[in-house]
Amino acid sequence: MSRFACVMVEYFSAAAVERCDPALRERPLAILKPRVDRPPVEREGAPAVERAGGPSAKIMTTVEANAMAREHGVRPGMTETEARARCPALVTRPWVEEHVAAARHALLEAALAVSPRIEDGGAGLAYIDTVGLERLIGDPATIGRRLVHQVRAIGLIPRIGLAASRTAAQIAAATGSGSVTVIPPGHERAMLAKVSIATLDLAPDLAATLGRWGVRTLGELAALPREGLTARLGPPGLHAHDLALGLDRDPFRPWTPPLFWEEAQGLEWEIDSLGVLAGVLETVLERLCRRLAAASLVADSLEIRLSLASGGHHARAVALAYPMSEVKSMTTLAVLDLEAHPPPAAVTRVTISAHPIRTQAGQGGLWQPPAPAPRDLITVLARLAALVGADKLGSPVLVDSHRSDAFTMLAFSPPSDTATGDRRRDGVSLDSGRRLALRRLRPPRGVQVEIAGERPVRMDTRPVMASAGPWRGSGDWWDLQAWARDEWDVVLADGALCRLFRDRLAGRWYLDGFYD
Amino acid sequence: MGDSLTPIRGEITEIVGALSSGRTSHLLACLGDVMGRGETAALVDTEEIFDPRSAAATGIDLRRLLWVRCGSNREVALRAADMLVRCPGFALVALDLGERVPRLPTTMAFRLKFAVRRTDVALLIVGRRRLTGASAALAMETFREGIEWAGPGPAPTRLARVRTTTRVLRARRGVPERQPPSWWSA
């Protein structure tokens, strides 16, 4: 037997804005959108009349109002002037599509954390297939409370209905007295019978017809003969009858989350300071991370898209060294990246998208020595990369070559196991005693060397007191990078113990470094 | 290097000495000790003189070493070290300042001291002269005492080993001023 839950967020466009600015929940809020009034079509041949303000005038119209604004009589469709006349303390915000889209996705992702089978019912509406969840979570009321918890975690306040069909669940959510309303199996028709027909949001002409017939409740509509209703009202009437019975006409269409999760913030004024922008980035990332946390996911990459006052866009991809959901670390990385690559103009809108992945937490060993926490390490590495450059940072790796200074750099990622690396893996023999270190000069410094009987006796102006060599080496003779050199270890008069080498291909002497 | 001269966690240790006196070999030995315990370390290399091949021969697991090259910019090196000692989890942060050691304000030295104490990181500073003054818990100077050469004939063909000794300049705990000599094979 199928069971569904419906998550409904009332006045969704207003709720989406309140999610970005929670302080607005305590104030009457209206979301406005410009309505373009077209001038009447001029008659052919009649002279065009020039109007003030151009050929069309913009009028700000209310598209949504929150519960407090509605208490003062503000309704969608009112002009801003009319709404302010009814509610002088009204706060208005422009309708931003990204806010609504982000909130809609956030709602679906929160539902996805409870059940893998969910359906997008439109803005502020999600259906959840709850079959099998009883064994995981508990009875329907507990499932409903879990949904409330998940949706509240992303900054929205939901109403939950649970019933045998999506239609019944939606009606239960819309008409229930509490945040969670459960219709027991088999009681759908009885529970819906007293609900007003206005709940179904029928087409105006159909609602007017039913009103003329005296049909006021779903029970009265459900009691009408189906054939007669079809003959008089056609398919819309049949559809309304199904809804009144709490039957679903459409198949369940499972929703799959997009590849990237996105959050956006429109700005009321232009931002040209990175410090202020950091605050906005943190706010947007906070919302994004709340969504990730609600679905038990983490992000492995970020994309920042800044809309500029000049009309262009500034996009940056921020690679995360490890999957994370910490706001502070993400903000630091984003700010450091923007410090290195600042936007060319003032910013008017911030959009951040994250690629979500699922990770499994690992447990450290009992005898494992403490290592830098990933969130601390990634932050300090990003700061160091900004300070010295990313190419000057990392772990050296020896290259399989006889060239004495052959190495490459890898990103620093210490192994998690306690075993030390195989010290012979790079072909380097390890003696039991202490090894003398060489302080390398990079690049080797060209020097003038005076020779007596093939042995160096003076380097530049410094006499050589003792020397050992030559130690001959060569390699890559099959390549353009061929090298051949004779190495000498020498002690200079000032006590410095250094390594010289003669490039046999170029015939020049170089100071390779100092033993220290 | 004896256990009494190993860098102390949560404290600043300084190794000073002339060129070729063995201070860099001491530095690599300290890094090798840390790696031997499976811990991670960072090296702030002011003059970019670190030789990975020498380090690998010493027994350093290079995967556990964060090497920060500072292009001979001492101010950048000090800032990098300051960042690293504030990151808990590193067992050792080594700062190699090379031959030209900058003047460090006393306030900066105390800042470093309290940072390493808070994060329990051992900060090892290597250079020509001392940097942090009274903020260092242990300071020592290295000297070269002798060189041994090797080769099949009468003329040596290779440097065999170098003997150095260490004199303790400052120690909070009882450490003999003169330490036994150390041999470093080339």
Interface residues (C-beta under 8 A of the other chain):
Chain A: Q368 P369 P370 A371 P372 A373 D376 L377 T379 V380 L381 R383 L384 L387 V388 K392 L393 G394 S395 P396 V397 L398 S404 D405 F407 M409 F412 S413 P414 P415 D417 T418 A419 T420 G421 R423 D426 V428 S429 L430 D431 G433 R434 R435 L436 A437 L438 R439 R440 L441 R442 R455 A466 S467 A468 G469 P470 W471 D489 V491 G495 A496 L497 C498 G513 F514 Y515 D516
Chain B: A18 L19 S20 S21 G22 R23 T24 S25 L27 L28 A29 M35 G36 R37 G38 E39 T40 E47 E48 I49 F50 D51 P52 R53 S54 A55 A56 A57 T58 G59 D61 L62 R63 R64 L65 L66 W67 V68 R69 C70 G71 V76 R79 A80 M83 L84 R86 C87 P88 G89 F90 A91 R144 I147 W149 A150 G151 A155 P156 T157 R158 L159 R161 V162 S182 W183 W184 S185 A186
